[in-house]
Every structure is written in structure tokens, then in C-alpha cells.
Amino acid sequence: MKYVGIDTQIRRNNFYSVLLLLTFPALLLALSYFILLILKNKLPFEHNSFFLKIIPVIIGVVLVWFLIAWFSHSALIRMATGSRPLNRMENKRVYNLVENLCIAQGMPMPKVYIIDDESLNAFASGIDERTFAVSLSRGIIEKLNDEELEGVIAHELTHIRNRDVRLLIISIIFVGIFAFIAEYAFRYLNLADAKDSKDSKSNLAIMLAIIAVTAIAYLLSVLLRFGISRRREYMADAGASEMTKKPYALASALRKISSDPNIEAVKSRDVAQLFIENPGLSSHPASFLNKLFATHPPIEKRISLLEQFV
């Protein structure tokens, strides 16, 4: 795998963040236009002129949605994972490992959280120095030795340093908007069909058309996100190896993590992709769709790459 420097990776992630900020709203406007076009025979107004009038409304709603999600995402993630703050006195071992790595790298100390679950997993979160955090499950703390746990923490610190988390949060927010639109359109057309049974065939055709258009937009948004999310795991593995000088320790940690990565409290797929290993990948690892939409590269491949440097 071709080496990419940390500064280059940060610049790339910042560029991708801007690209996503521009691409997703454009895709959303295109989706809105096609939905109005499909519904034009049912609308009491001319759809082109109406679309031009609602563009500011769409952008405004998206902006408000985005800002709310942007500033509340840390609290929402903690709620979704059941994590709580871990202070130094509760676990000096973990706290010292995080602090020592941060001092060595000259980076600010993130907050440390613990998930009360015996499974093995960890993730980084936050969009700035005020919200940066590393969360570790109780299982990963108790079942990894110091070198392995240090490798996992270094992996998560690399995500923070590379601005991977910010990029992922942006993509999660916009994909969530598309998912909401798809669900709302489906419910609206079901309601319209129930009220007007005489025109049920027409409503069914419209519903299928809107679902198709929405599915295409959602698929494109997901592929945009996944196209950049897999590489970030390789980069974080490489960054952790560079920090600790012990690639074998992270490889050993990943092998242990692969045996039990499922955090019971985590039900959201969006939150699951933040983890060092996405628990959702373990259910059908060989399926074509699972590989196509995988947020993480196969953990066996990650281990193999790390072991090449042992």
C-alpha cells in the first residue's frame, strides 16, 4: 500500500469534507426536483416555479438540521453507545496510556469514555479539541495487555489527528437526511393511497417512482461515504504503528477484537461504523452486498498488512 504522509491525509480529509458539504446538498436538491416532477399531476401548481421558490427553504431546513446534528452529535453518540466519562482515579492505566501518547505526539488530550460492555471495541468521536474523545469498552480494557491497548488507543488518536471523525460525522448527517426523506415520502404516499382508493394504481406508480429516485440518491450518498471511509482505517492502523512502533501489538489486538466486537447497546449502523471494527460486518462477512457497502476493510487484511512490518 502506497505511503501517504499525515499532513497529506489531513489535507485530503479536509478537501473531502468540503466536497461532501457541496455534493450532498446538490444531491438533495436534485432529489427534491425529481420528486416534484413525478408528482406534477397531483400538485395544484406548476412544479418548476414551485421548485425555484422552495430552494431557499430546502437549504434552510438542511442547514438547521445539519447545525443541530453537528453540535449535538457527541451527546447523541454517548446516548447511542451508553458511554460515560472515565476519570484518572477510576483507571490510571488507561488514562496514562492516552496521556503518554498525546504528549509524545504533541496533541491535546481528548476526553476518555468507557462503555460498560464485555465485548471488545473502541471508537473516536468529536469535531474539535473541545469535543474530541476516545471511548473504550470495558471488555477491551480488561482483555488486552498494555501494548495491545496502546495500539488501539493510538489508532483512535490517529483518527482524531487525521480529522477522520469530522469527515464521517458530515457524511452520517447527510445520509440521515436522505433516509428521512425516503421514509417520509413512503408514508405520505401510503396515506394518499388510503384516502383515494380509486386512484390506487396511479398512486402506486408514483410511490414506486419516488422510491426509485430516492433509493438512487441514497445509494449515491452512501457510496460517497463508503468510498472514503475504508481507506481511513488503513491510515489509522498505519498511524498507530508509527506512534507506538509496535505494529504487532495492534495486529494482536485486532485479532482479539474480531472474536467479539458486538456492543449490545449499539443499534445504529451509523454509530457502529465509528468503531475500530464495525460489528455489523461479522454477521454476513462473505455476502456481496456486505462487501460493497462495508465501512471497514476486512479485519484479516488489516492484520495481514500490520504483520508484514513485524
C-alpha positions as CSV (number, residue, x, y, z in Angstrom):
1,M,0.0,0.0,0.0
2,K,1.4,3.4,-1.0
3,Y,2.5,5.5,1.9
4,V,0.7,8.8,2.5
5,G,2.0,11.3,5.0
6,I,-0.1,12.6,7.9
7,D,-0.2,16.2,6.5
8,T,-1.3,14.9,3.1
9,Q,-4.0,12.8,4.7
10,I,-5.3,15.7,6.8
11,R,-5.4,17.9,3.6
12,R,-7.3,15.1,1.8
13,N,-9.8,14.7,4.6
14,N,-10.4,18.5,4.7
15,F,-10.9,18.5,0.9
16,Y,-13.3,15.6,1.1
17,S,-15.2,17.4,3.9
18,V,-15.7,20.4,1.7
19,L,-16.7,18.1,-1.2
20,L,-19.3,16.3,0.8
21,L,-20.7,19.6,2.1
22,L,-21.2,20.7,-1.5
23,T,-22.2,17.3,-3.0
24,F,-24.9,16.3,-0.6
25,P,-27.0,19.5,-0.7
26,A,-26.7,19.4,-4.5
27,L,-27.9,15.8,-4.5
28,L,-30.7,16.7,-2.1
29,L,-31.9,19.5,-4.4
30,A,-31.8,17.1,-7.4
31,L,-33.9,14.6,-5.4
32,S,-36.4,17.2,-4.5
33,Y,-36.8,18.3,-8.1
34,F,-37.4,14.8,-9.4
35,I,-39.9,14.1,-6.6
36,L,-41.9,17.2,-7.6
37,L,-41.6,16.2,-11.3
38,I,-43.0,12.8,-10.5
39,L,-45.9,14.4,-8.5
40,K,-46.6,17.2,-11.0
41,N,-50.0,15.8,-12.0
42,K,-51.1,15.7,-8.4
43,L,-49.8,19.2,-7.5
44,P,-52.1,22.3,-7.7
45,F,-49.2,24.4,-9.1
46,E,-46.5,24.4,-11.7
47,H,-43.7,22.3,-10.4
48,N,-40.7,24.2,-11.9
49,S,-41.7,27.6,-10.5
50,F,-42.6,25.9,-7.1
51,F,-39.2,24.2,-7.0
52,L,-37.4,27.5,-7.5
53,K,-39.4,29.0,-4.7
54,I,-38.6,26.2,-2.2
55,I,-34.9,26.0,-2.9
56,P,-34.1,28.5,0.0
57,V,-36.5,26.6,2.2
58,I,-34.7,23.3,1.4
59,I,-31.3,24.8,2.0
60,G,-32.5,26.4,5.2
61,V,-34.0,23.2,6.6
62,V,-30.9,21.2,5.7
63,L,-28.7,23.9,7.3
64,V,-30.7,23.8,10.6
65,W,-30.7,20.0,10.6
66,F,-27.0,20.0,10.0
67,L,-26.2,22.5,12.7
68,I,-28.3,20.7,15.3
69,A,-26.7,17.4,14.4
70,W,-23.3,18.9,14.2
71,F,-23.4,20.5,17.7
72,S,-25.3,17.7,19.4
73,H,-23.6,14.7,17.8
74,S,-21.3,14.0,20.8
75,A,-24.3,13.7,23.2
76,L,-26.2,11.6,20.7
77,I,-23.3,9.2,20.3
78,R,-22.9,8.9,24.0
79,M,-26.6,8.1,24.3
80,A,-26.4,5.5,21.5
81,T,-23.4,3.7,23.0
82,G,-24.2,4.1,26.7
83,S,-20.7,5.6,27.3
84,R,-19.7,7.6,30.3
85,P,-16.7,9.6,31.4
86,L,-13.7,7.7,32.7
87,N,-11.5,9.7,35.1
88,R,-7.9,9.2,36.0
89,M,-8.7,7.9,39.5
90,E,-11.0,5.2,38.2
91,N,-8.5,3.7,35.8
92,K,-5.0,5.2,35.8
93,R,-3.7,2.6,33.4
94,V,-6.0,3.7,30.5
95,Y,-5.6,7.4,31.3
96,N,-1.8,7.2,31.4
97,L,-1.7,5.3,28.1
98,V,-3.8,8.0,26.4
99,E,-1.9,10.9,28.0
100,N,1.6,9.5,27.2
101,L,0.7,9.0,23.5
102,C,-0.7,12.5,23.3
103,I,2.4,14.0,25.0
104,A,4.6,12.1,22.6
105,Q,2.6,13.4,19.6
106,G,2.2,16.9,20.9
107,M,-1.5,16.8,20.6
108,P,-4.2,17.8,23.1
109,M,-5.6,15.2,25.5
110,P,-9.0,14.0,24.3
111,K,-11.8,13.1,26.8
112,V,-11.9,9.4,27.7
113,Y,-15.1,7.4,28.0
114,I,-15.9,3.9,28.9
115,I,-18.7,1.6,27.6
116,D,-19.9,-0.9,30.2
117,D,-19.9,-3.9,27.9
118,E,-17.7,-7.0,27.9
119,S,-17.3,-7.0,24.2
120,L,-14.1,-5.6,22.6
121,N,-14.4,-2.4,20.7
122,A,-13.4,1.3,20.7
123,F,-14.0,4.5,18.7
124,A,-13.0,8.1,18.4
125,S,-15.5,11.0,18.2
126,G,-15.6,14.8,18.2
127,I,-15.2,17.6,15.7
128,D,-12.8,19.9,17.6
129,E,-10.5,20.0,20.6
130,R,-13.4,20.7,22.8
131,T,-15.3,17.6,21.8
132,F,-12.6,15.1,20.8
133,A,-13.0,11.8,22.8
134,V,-11.8,8.2,22.8
135,S,-14.3,5.6,24.0
136,L,-13.3,2.1,25.1
137,S,-15.4,-0.8,26.1
138,R,-14.8,-2.4,29.5
139,G,-14.0,-5.7,27.6
140,I,-11.3,-4.2,25.5
141,I,-9.7,-2.6,28.6
142,E,-9.8,-5.8,30.6
143,K,-8.8,-8.3,27.9
144,L,-6.0,-6.5,26.1
145,N,-2.5,-6.2,27.5
146,D,-0.8,-2.8,27.7
147,E,0.9,-2.9,24.3
148,E,-2.3,-4.0,22.6
149,L,-4.4,-1.4,24.3
150,E,-1.9,1.2,23.5
151,G,-2.1,0.2,19.8
152,V,-5.9,0.6,19.9
153,I,-5.7,4.0,21.6
154,A,-3.1,5.1,19.0
155,H,-5.4,4.0,16.2
156,E,-8.2,6.2,17.6
157,L,-5.9,9.1,18.2
158,T,-4.8,8.9,14.6
159,H,-8.5,9.2,13.5
160,I,-8.7,12.4,15.6
161,R,-5.4,13.8,14.2
162,N,-6.3,13.0,10.6
163,R,-9.8,14.6,11.0
164,D,-11.4,11.4,10.0
165,V,-14.2,11.8,12.6
166,R,-15.2,15.2,11.3
167,L,-15.5,13.8,7.8
168,L,-17.5,10.8,8.9
169,I,-19.9,13.0,11.0
170,I,-20.6,15.2,8.0
171,S,-21.4,12.1,5.8
172,I,-23.6,10.5,8.5
173,I,-25.7,13.7,8.9
174,F,-26.4,13.9,5.2
175,V,-27.1,10.3,4.7
176,G,-29.5,10.6,7.6
177,I,-31.4,13.3,5.8
178,F,-31.8,11.1,2.7
179,A,-33.1,8.3,4.8
180,F,-35.6,10.6,6.5
181,I,-36.9,11.8,3.1
182,A,-37.3,8.3,1.8
183,E,-39.3,7.3,4.9
184,Y,-41.5,10.4,4.8
185,A,-42.2,10.0,1.0
186,F,-43.2,6.4,1.6
187,R,-45.5,7.3,4.5
188,Y,-47.1,10.2,2.6
189,L,-47.9,8.1,-0.4
190,N,-49.3,5.3,1.7
191,L,-51.6,7.8,3.3
192,A,-52.6,9.3,-0.1
193,D,-53.3,5.8,-1.4
194,A,-55.5,5.0,1.7
195,K,-57.6,8.2,1.1
196,D,-58.0,7.7,-2.6
197,S,-58.5,4.0,-3.4
198,K,-60.0,4.8,-6.8
199,D,-56.6,6.1,-8.0
200,S,-54.6,3.4,-6.2
201,K,-52.8,2.3,-9.4
202,S,-51.7,5.8,-10.1
203,N,-50.5,6.3,-6.5
204,L,-48.7,3.0,-6.6
205,A,-46.8,4.0,-9.7
206,I,-45.9,7.4,-8.2
207,M,-44.8,5.7,-5.0
208,L,-42.6,3.3,-6.8
209,A,-41.1,6.1,-8.9
210,I,-40.3,8.2,-5.8
211,I,-38.9,5.2,-4.0
212,A,-36.6,4.5,-7.0
213,V,-35.4,8.1,-7.3
214,T,-34.9,8.3,-3.5
215,A,-33.1,5.0,-3.5
216,I,-30.7,6.1,-6.2
217,A,-29.9,9.4,-4.3
218,Y,-29.5,7.4,-1.1
219,L,-27.2,4.9,-2.8
220,L,-25.0,7.6,-4.3
221,S,-24.7,9.3,-0.9
222,V,-23.8,6.0,0.8
223,L,-21.2,5.2,-1.8
224,L,-19.7,8.6,-1.5
225,R,-19.3,8.0,2.2
226,F,-18.0,4.4,1.9
227,G,-15.6,5.3,-0.8
228,I,-13.5,7.3,1.7
229,S,-14.3,5.5,4.9
230,R,-12.5,2.3,4.2
231,R,-9.1,3.9,3.5
232,R,-9.2,5.8,6.8
233,E,-9.0,2.5,8.7
234,Y,-5.8,1.5,6.9
235,M,-4.4,5.0,7.5
236,A,-5.3,4.8,11.2
237,D,-3.6,1.4,11.5
238,A,-0.5,2.8,9.9
239,G,-0.6,5.9,12.1
240,A,-0.9,3.7,15.2
241,S,2.1,1.7,14.1
242,E,4.0,4.9,13.6
243,M,3.1,6.2,17.0
244,T,3.8,3.1,19.0
245,K,6.5,1.4,16.8
246,K,4.7,-1.8,17.6
247,P,2.5,-2.9,14.6
248,Y,2.5,-6.5,16.0
249,A,0.6,-5.2,19.1
250,L,-2.2,-3.7,17.1
251,A,-2.4,-6.8,14.9
252,S,-2.8,-8.9,18.1
253,A,-5.4,-6.5,19.4
254,L,-7.4,-6.7,16.2
255,R,-7.3,-10.5,16.3
256,K,-8.8,-10.4,19.8
257,I,-11.4,-7.7,18.8
258,S,-12.6,-9.8,15.8
259,S,-13.7,-12.6,18.2
260,D,-16.3,-10.4,20.0
261,P,-16.8,-6.8,18.6
262,N,-20.6,-6.5,19.2
263,I,-21.5,-3.8,21.7
264,E,-25.1,-4.7,22.7
265,A,-26.1,-1.1,23.4
266,V,-25.3,0.0,19.8
267,K,-28.2,-0.5,17.5
268,S,-27.5,2.3,14.9
269,R,-25.5,1.4,11.8
270,D,-24.2,4.9,11.6
271,V,-22.7,4.8,15.1
272,A,-21.4,1.3,14.5
273,Q,-19.1,2.5,11.7
274,L,-17.3,4.8,14.1
275,F,-15.8,1.7,15.9
276,I,-12.4,0.2,15.2
277,E,-14.3,-2.8,13.9
278,N,-17.8,-2.5,12.6
279,P,-19.9,-5.1,14.5
280,G,-22.3,-5.3,11.5
281,L,-19.6,-6.8,9.4
282,S,-19.5,-10.0,11.3
283,S,-23.0,-11.3,10.5
284,H,-22.5,-12.0,6.8
285,P,-18.9,-11.4,6.0
286,A,-18.9,-13.2,2.7
287,S,-22.0,-11.6,1.1
288,F,-21.5,-9.4,-2.0
289,L,-23.6,-6.5,-0.6
290,N,-21.8,-6.6,2.7
291,K,-18.5,-6.2,0.9
292,L,-19.9,-3.5,-1.4
293,F,-21.3,-1.4,1.5
294,A,-18.7,-2.3,4.1
295,T,-17.5,0.7,6.1
296,H,-14.3,-1.1,7.2
297,P,-11.9,-3.3,5.2
298,P,-11.7,-7.0,6.2
299,I,-10.0,-7.2,9.6
300,E,-8.0,-10.2,8.4
301,K,-6.5,-8.0,5.7
302,R,-5.7,-5.3,8.2
303,I,-4.0,-7.8,10.4
304,S,-2.0,-9.2,7.5
305,L,-0.7,-5.7,6.5
306,L,0.3,-5.0,10.0
307,E,2.2,-8.3,10.3
308,Q,4.2,-7.5,7.2
309,F,6.0,-4.9,9.3
310,V,6.8,-7.2,12.2
